Each structure stands twice: as structure tokens, then as C-alpha cells.
Amino acid sequence: MPATDSYFITTPIYYVNDVPHLGHAYTTIVCDSLARFMRLDGKEVMFLTGTDEHGQKVEKSARSAGETPSDFTDRVSQRFRDLTAKLGISNDDFIRTTEQRHIKACQAIWTALVKSGDIYLGSYAGWYSVRDEAFFAEGELINGEFGERVAPSGASIEWVEEPSYFFRLSRWQQPLLDFYEKHPHFILPETRRNEVVSFVKGGLQDLSVSRTSFRWGVPVPCDNNHIMYVWLDALTNYLTATGYPEPLSVSFQRFWPATVHVVGKDILRFHAVYWPAFLMSAGITPPERVFAHGWWTVEGQKMSKSLHNVVEPFDLVDKFGLDQVRYFLLREVPFGSDGNFSETALI
């Protein structure tokens, strides 16, 4: 258990298939503000951010850019580092999932899941969204703009059939529900908690946790034909930063379980369902809290490259000033709700 005077706060690690945008800036500024407040309150703070660098989407983006995945991730990850400096962020660590310390932690968590009996080899056949890096059941799909079936986010999907290792997520349905009941503030705000509980009560299917159709990822221990599912890899970063899997790591003893993971509502399921299940299976205490904030629109419209309305945080700070941008983003929307950006409101 962490010391009572410790406080471990994390942003999600940001996916490097694209450059930083307003949403990344918002999450990071929120976490920075909380970290600074807790330091003033006398807490020993560990504030973590970083980049998520594996997966099929990154491999495809690198190919499109005419770069190797390694060169591509080095370049884009540096832009996120530059953003933390531009925004005056006080993070204590910046993690990259391509680092050796992280690969070691991923393979350790995999081995722990195997020892618990929750990993088995099978074959996956189903829908997969490269953009979301997520699998979807038929019942989760929706109709797109032209009547085609798409992911709940609107992302295109593809039918995937390949050998896969699975995690026995179904085994953890009732333990998760018991955990939510025992820890009613694990998921905030409450509306998000209700959504997650409803999802879990609807039944959990075993989760595909490895891929064989591409190579940019963490190799599965003892089976180099497979790489780890990008979300199992990515979520483990929170442990990596504490020194896991070293059993006597001072940081792990002091800061785990994490005090709060701050995430966007679009990735809440991964943090509030899959992550605690992985951790409980591995014999590790889940984090104390996951807080899901809303999305930003621009002048009432969804941010989109096709609409040419993506807000660049570097340009925003250059135009209006750092303190002004930080204040506006924290003031403009009740935390947890969706927000609307406009330069008029900022001025």
C-alpha cells in the first residue's frame, strides 16, 4: 500500500499515430494542476505521462510516412515531450512503451497472467478497428454515414481471423462487479460508473491479447510468433514507472496503487474493466480511482482534419499565452463534461 502522504497521478499515454492536439493538452494540464496542488498540500507526488508507441496503427502510419516504426515513434514522441515543455508541465517521468524497462514489465505481467491460469491459446475471428486498436462484438457495431457497419466511435472495422492468446476476462465478471460495489468511487463521474457497471453486467467475453498479423509490439514470452495486444502493453506503463517487476522497488512500494488515472471517456472501458481484471489476475491491487473526462468540440463541431478545425496547442499558446490557455481550459468546462472551444470564449 502507498504511504498516506504519497499521490500518484497519470495521464493516459498518448498514441503516436498523430501529432498532439487540444485534447492531449487538456488532459495533461488537468493532471499538472492536480499534481501541483497536491505538492503544495505536502504530498509526495509522482506525476506520469508519456507515449504509447506500439500497434498496427503505428506500423501503418510509419509506412505511410516512409519511415521505420522506430524512427517514426522517435519523431512523434518528441513532439509530445515538446508539448509538456510548452505547457509548463511538471511531470516527474515521461515513459515510452518502446523502452526496455517497459518491455520487461509487460513480459512480467504476461507471465503473471499465465501463472494465474488466465491465458490460453485459441483462434480469434471477429471485428477489429485499427483506429481504435480494439475488438468489437457484432452487437456493439453501429451503422455509419452510408449504412456500413462501423465501431461505436465511427471508426472503420475489418474482419480478422488469426491465432491468438486469450485472457479469461469472463472469469472476472463477478469479481469486477464486487470490486465496483466495494469501491463506489473507483470510477468517476458517477454517470460513467453506471455505464461501466451496465457493460460488465451484460456479460464479458474472453479477450484476445495477442496478434500475429503484424510485428510492431512487445513479443509474447516463450512465443515470438505473437506480440502482445497493444492495450495490455499500454496499460502496463503505469506499473513500469514504479519499477515493476522489481519486488523491492521503492517507488512501487511507495506509490502503488496509483491514486488516480485521468483518461478520456473513450478509453474508460480499457482502464475500468480490462485493467483491474489484469491486475487482480496478476495479484496486484487495482488503482484507487479512474476519472473519465469529456471531449472537446470546436465551435460546436467535432474536431476533424477533414473540417480543418483541429486546434494545435503549440499555436494556441503562441497566440494567447500559456497562463491564459491553461486558465481557459480549466475554467471553461465542468470537469467530466464535454466542452466547446472557441477563440471568442478564450478572449
C-alpha positions as CSV (number, residue, x, y, z in Angstrom):
1,M,0.0,0.0,0.0
2,P,1.2,3.5,-0.7
3,A,2.2,5.9,2.0
4,T,-0.7,8.2,3.1
5,D,1.4,11.2,2.1
6,S,2.0,9.9,-1.5
7,Y,0.0,10.8,-4.6
8,F,0.4,9.0,-7.9
9,I,-1.4,10.7,-10.8
10,T,-1.2,9.7,-14.5
11,T,-2.4,10.9,-17.9
12,P,-3.1,8.2,-20.4
13,I,-0.1,7.6,-22.5
14,Y,-0.7,9.3,-25.9
15,Y,-0.8,7.3,-29.1
16,V,1.9,8.4,-31.5
17,N,0.0,7.8,-34.8
18,D,-0.6,11.6,-34.9
19,V,0.6,14.9,-33.5
20,P,-0.6,16.4,-30.2
21,H,-4.0,18.2,-30.2
22,L,-6.2,20.1,-27.8
23,G,-7.5,17.0,-26.0
24,H,-3.9,15.9,-25.2
25,A,-3.2,19.4,-23.8
26,Y,-6.3,19.5,-21.7
27,T,-5.7,16.1,-20.0
28,T,-2.1,17.0,-19.3
29,I,-2.9,20.4,-17.9
30,V,-5.6,19.0,-15.6
31,C,-3.2,16.4,-14.2
32,D,-0.5,19.0,-13.8
33,S,-2.8,21.3,-11.9
34,L,-3.8,18.4,-9.5
35,A,-0.1,17.4,-9.1
36,R,0.9,21.0,-8.3
37,F,-1.9,21.3,-5.7
38,M,-1.0,18.1,-4.0
39,R,2.6,19.1,-3.7
40,L,1.5,22.4,-2.1
41,D,-0.6,20.2,0.3
42,G,2.6,18.4,1.4
43,K,2.1,15.2,-0.6
44,E,5.0,13.4,-2.2
45,V,3.8,13.4,-5.8
46,M,4.6,11.1,-8.7
47,F,3.1,12.5,-12.0
48,L,3.5,10.4,-15.1
49,T,2.8,11.0,-18.7
50,G,4.3,9.6,-21.9
51,T,3.6,7.9,-25.3
52,D,2.0,4.7,-26.5
53,E,4.2,3.5,-29.4
54,H,3.2,0.0,-30.5
55,G,0.4,-1.4,-32.5
56,Q,-0.9,-1.9,-36.0
57,K,-2.0,1.7,-36.4
58,V,1.5,3.0,-35.6
59,E,3.0,0.5,-38.0
60,K,0.7,1.7,-40.8
61,S,1.3,5.3,-40.0
62,A,5.1,4.8,-40.2
63,R,4.8,3.1,-43.5
64,S,2.6,5.9,-44.9
65,A,5.2,8.4,-43.7
66,G,8.0,6.5,-45.4
67,E,9.7,5.8,-42.1
68,T,10.6,2.8,-40.0
69,P,8.3,2.4,-36.9
70,S,11.3,3.2,-34.7
71,D,12.2,6.4,-36.5
72,F,8.5,7.4,-36.7
73,T,7.9,6.9,-33.0
74,D,11.1,8.7,-32.0
75,R,10.0,11.7,-34.0
76,V,6.3,11.9,-32.9
77,S,7.1,11.0,-29.2
78,Q,9.5,14.0,-29.2
79,R,6.6,16.3,-30.2
80,F,4.7,15.1,-27.1
81,R,7.8,15.8,-24.9
82,D,7.9,19.3,-26.6
83,L,4.3,19.8,-25.6
84,T,4.9,19.1,-21.9
85,A,7.6,21.8,-22.0
86,K,5.5,24.2,-24.0
87,L,2.6,23.8,-21.5
88,G,4.9,24.2,-18.4
89,I,4.1,20.7,-17.2
90,S,5.7,19.4,-14.0
91,N,5.7,15.6,-14.8
92,D,8.2,13.5,-12.8
93,D,8.6,10.9,-15.6
94,F,7.9,10.6,-19.3
95,I,7.5,7.0,-20.3
96,R,7.8,5.4,-23.8
97,T,6.4,2.0,-24.4
98,T,9.4,1.2,-26.6
99,E,11.8,1.5,-23.7
100,Q,13.4,-1.7,-22.4
101,R,12.2,-1.1,-18.8
102,H,8.6,-1.2,-20.2
103,I,9.1,-4.3,-22.3
104,K,10.5,-6.0,-19.2
105,A,7.4,-5.0,-17.2
106,C,5.0,-6.1,-20.0
107,Q,6.6,-9.6,-20.2
108,A,6.5,-9.9,-16.4
109,I,2.7,-9.1,-16.3
110,W,2.1,-11.6,-19.1
111,T,4.0,-14.3,-17.1
112,A,1.9,-13.5,-14.0
113,L,-1.3,-13.9,-16.0
114,V,-0.1,-17.2,-17.4
115,K,0.7,-18.4,-13.9
116,S,-2.8,-17.4,-12.7
117,G,-4.3,-19.7,-15.4
118,D,-5.9,-16.8,-17.2
119,I,-4.1,-17.1,-20.6
120,Y,-4.8,-19.7,-23.2
121,L,-4.1,-20.2,-26.9
122,G,-7.0,-20.1,-29.3
123,S,-8.1,-18.5,-32.6
124,Y,-9.8,-15.1,-33.0
125,A,-12.4,-14.4,-35.6
126,G,-14.2,-11.1,-35.3
127,W,-14.3,-7.4,-35.9
128,Y,-11.3,-5.2,-35.2
129,S,-10.8,-1.4,-35.5
130,V,-7.3,-0.4,-36.4
131,R,-8.0,3.2,-35.4
132,D,-9.4,2.3,-32.0
133,E,-7.0,-0.7,-31.6
134,A,-10.0,-2.6,-30.2
135,F,-12.1,-5.6,-30.8
136,F,-15.9,-5.3,-31.1
137,A,-18.7,-7.8,-30.9
138,E,-21.4,-7.7,-33.6
139,G,-23.9,-6.2,-31.2
140,E,-21.6,-3.3,-30.4
141,L,-21.4,-2.1,-34.0
142,I,-23.5,0.8,-35.4
143,N,-24.5,2.0,-38.8
144,G,-22.1,4.5,-40.4
145,E,-23.0,7.5,-42.6
146,F,-23.6,5.3,-45.6
147,G,-25.2,2.4,-43.8
148,E,-22.0,0.5,-43.4
149,R,-21.2,-1.2,-40.1
150,V,-18.6,0.7,-38.0
151,A,-17.2,0.8,-34.5
152,P,-19.2,2.7,-31.8
153,S,-16.6,5.5,-32.3
154,G,-17.5,5.7,-36.0
155,A,-14.1,4.1,-37.0
156,S,-14.0,1.6,-39.8
157,I,-13.6,-2.1,-38.9
158,E,-12.1,-5.1,-40.6
159,W,-12.8,-8.8,-40.1
160,V,-9.8,-10.5,-38.5
161,E,-9.0,-14.2,-38.3
162,E,-5.7,-15.3,-36.7
163,P,-4.3,-17.4,-33.9
164,S,-4.4,-15.6,-30.6
165,Y,-3.8,-15.9,-26.9
166,F,-6.9,-15.0,-24.9
167,F,-7.3,-13.6,-21.4
168,R,-10.1,-15.2,-19.4
169,L,-12.0,-11.9,-18.9
170,S,-15.2,-13.8,-18.4
171,R,-13.9,-15.3,-15.2
172,W,-13.5,-11.8,-13.7
173,Q,-17.1,-10.5,-14.3
174,Q,-18.3,-11.1,-10.8
175,P,-15.1,-10.1,-9.1
176,L,-15.2,-6.8,-11.0
177,L,-18.8,-6.2,-10.0
178,D,-17.9,-6.9,-6.4
179,F,-14.9,-4.6,-6.7
180,Y,-17.1,-1.7,-8.0
181,E,-19.6,-2.2,-5.2
182,K,-16.9,-2.2,-2.5
183,H,-15.2,0.8,-4.1
184,P,-18.1,3.1,-5.3
185,H,-15.7,5.9,-6.2
186,F,-13.3,3.8,-8.3
187,I,-15.0,5.2,-11.4
188,L,-15.9,8.9,-11.6
189,P,-18.1,10.7,-12.5
190,E,-21.0,8.6,-11.4
191,T,-22.6,8.6,-14.8
192,R,-19.5,6.8,-16.3
193,R,-19.5,4.4,-13.4
194,N,-23.1,3.4,-14.2
195,E,-22.2,2.8,-17.9
196,V,-19.3,0.6,-16.9
197,V,-21.3,-1.4,-14.4
198,S,-24.1,-1.9,-17.0
199,F,-21.5,-3.1,-19.6
200,V,-20.0,-5.6,-17.2
201,K,-23.4,-6.9,-16.1
202,G,-24.2,-7.5,-19.7
203,G,-21.6,-10.3,-19.8
204,L,-17.9,-10.3,-20.5
205,Q,-16.3,-12.4,-23.3
206,D,-12.7,-13.6,-23.1
207,L,-10.3,-11.0,-24.6
208,S,-7.8,-11.6,-27.4
209,V,-4.5,-10.4,-26.1
210,S,-2.0,-11.2,-28.8
211,R,-1.6,-10.6,-32.6
212,T,0.3,-12.4,-35.3
213,S,-0.6,-10.3,-38.4
214,F,2.0,-7.5,-37.7
215,R,5.3,-7.3,-35.8
216,W,5.5,-3.8,-34.1
217,G,4.9,-4.7,-30.5
218,V,6.2,-6.5,-27.4
219,P,7.0,-10.1,-28.1
220,V,5.0,-12.6,-26.1
221,P,7.3,-14.5,-23.7
222,C,8.1,-18.0,-25.0
223,D,6.2,-17.5,-28.3
224,N,7.9,-15.0,-30.6
225,N,5.2,-15.7,-33.3
226,H,2.9,-13.4,-31.2
227,I,3.1,-9.9,-30.0
228,M,1.1,-8.5,-27.1
229,Y,-2.2,-6.7,-27.7
230,V,-1.4,-3.0,-27.6
231,W,-3.8,-2.2,-24.7
232,L,-2.3,-4.8,-22.4
233,D,1.1,-3.4,-23.4
234,A,-0.1,0.2,-22.9
235,L,-1.8,-0.1,-19.6
236,T,1.2,-1.7,-18.1
237,N,3.1,1.6,-18.4
238,Y,1.6,2.7,-15.1
239,L,3.4,-0.2,-13.3
240,T,6.6,0.3,-15.3
241,A,7.1,3.8,-14.0
242,T,7.1,2.4,-10.4
243,G,9.9,0.0,-11.0
244,Y,7.7,-3.1,-11.6
245,P,8.5,-6.0,-11.7
246,E,11.3,-5.4,-9.1
247,P,9.6,-6.6,-5.9
248,L,11.6,-4.3,-3.6
249,S,11.2,-1.2,-5.8
250,V,11.0,1.8,-3.5
251,S,8.7,3.6,-6.0
252,F,6.3,0.6,-6.3
253,Q,6.1,0.3,-2.5
254,R,5.5,4.0,-2.1
255,F,3.2,4.9,-5.0
256,W,1.2,1.8,-6.0
257,P,-1.7,1.5,-6.2
258,A,-2.0,4.7,-8.3
259,T,-4.1,7.4,-6.8
260,V,-5.9,8.3,-10.0
261,H,-5.7,7.6,-13.7
262,V,-7.2,10.6,-15.6
263,V,-8.5,9.5,-19.0
264,G,-10.8,10.5,-21.8
265,K,-14.2,8.8,-21.8
266,D,-13.5,7.0,-25.0
267,I,-10.8,4.8,-23.3
268,L,-12.7,4.3,-20.0
269,R,-13.5,0.6,-20.7
270,F,-9.9,-0.3,-21.0
271,H,-9.0,1.4,-17.7
272,A,-12.1,0.4,-15.7
273,V,-12.7,-3.1,-16.9
274,Y,-9.7,-4.7,-18.6
275,W,-7.0,-3.0,-16.4
276,P,-8.4,-4.0,-12.9
277,A,-9.1,-7.5,-14.3
278,F,-5.5,-7.9,-15.5
279,L,-4.2,-6.6,-12.2
280,M,-6.4,-8.8,-10.0
281,S,-5.4,-11.8,-12.1
282,A,-1.7,-10.9,-11.6
283,G,-2.2,-10.5,-7.8
284,I,-1.7,-6.7,-7.9
285,T,-4.0,-4.1,-6.3
286,P,-6.0,-2.0,-8.8
287,P,-5.7,1.8,-8.8
288,E,-7.8,3.8,-6.4
289,R,-9.6,5.8,-9.0
290,V,-10.2,6.3,-12.7
291,F,-11.7,9.6,-13.7
292,A,-13.1,10.0,-17.2
293,H,-13.4,13.5,-18.7
294,G,-15.4,14.5,-21.7
295,W,-14.5,15.5,-25.3
296,W,-13.8,18.9,-26.8
297,T,-15.7,20.3,-29.8
298,V,-14.7,23.4,-31.8
299,E,-17.4,26.0,-32.4
300,G,-20.0,23.2,-31.7
301,Q,-18.4,20.8,-34.2
302,K,-16.3,17.6,-33.6
303,M,-12.6,18.2,-34.2
304,S,-11.7,16.7,-37.5
305,K,-8.9,17.1,-40.0
306,S,-11.5,17.0,-42.8
307,L,-13.2,20.0,-41.3
308,H,-9.8,21.8,-40.8
309,N,-10.7,22.7,-37.3
310,V,-8.1,20.8,-35.2
311,V,-6.8,23.1,-32.5
312,E,-3.0,23.0,-32.3
313,P,-1.9,23.6,-28.7
314,F,1.5,24.9,-29.7
315,D,-0.1,27.6,-31.9
316,L,-2.7,28.4,-29.2
317,V,0.0,29.1,-26.6
318,D,2.0,31.2,-29.1
319,K,-1.1,33.3,-29.9
320,F,-2.7,33.8,-26.5
321,G,0.0,32.9,-23.9
322,L,0.5,29.9,-21.6
323,D,-1.3,31.1,-18.4
324,Q,-4.3,32.3,-20.5
325,V,-4.6,28.9,-22.2
326,R,-4.2,26.9,-19.0
327,Y,-6.8,29.0,-17.2
328,F,-9.3,28.9,-20.0
329,L,-9.1,25.1,-20.4
330,L,-9.6,24.5,-16.7
331,R,-12.4,27.1,-16.3
332,E,-14.4,26.6,-19.4
333,V,-16.0,23.2,-18.7
334,P,-17.0,21.3,-15.5
335,F,-14.5,18.5,-15.2
336,G,-16.0,15.3,-16.5
337,S,-18.3,17.1,-19.0
338,D,-17.8,17.7,-22.7
339,G,-16.5,21.2,-23.6
340,N,-16.7,23.5,-26.6
341,F,-13.7,25.5,-27.7
342,S,-13.9,28.9,-29.4
343,E,-11.4,31.7,-29.6
344,T,-14.2,34.1,-28.8
345,A,-14.7,32.4,-25.4
346,L,-11.0,32.4,-24.8
347,I,-10.7,36.1,-25.4
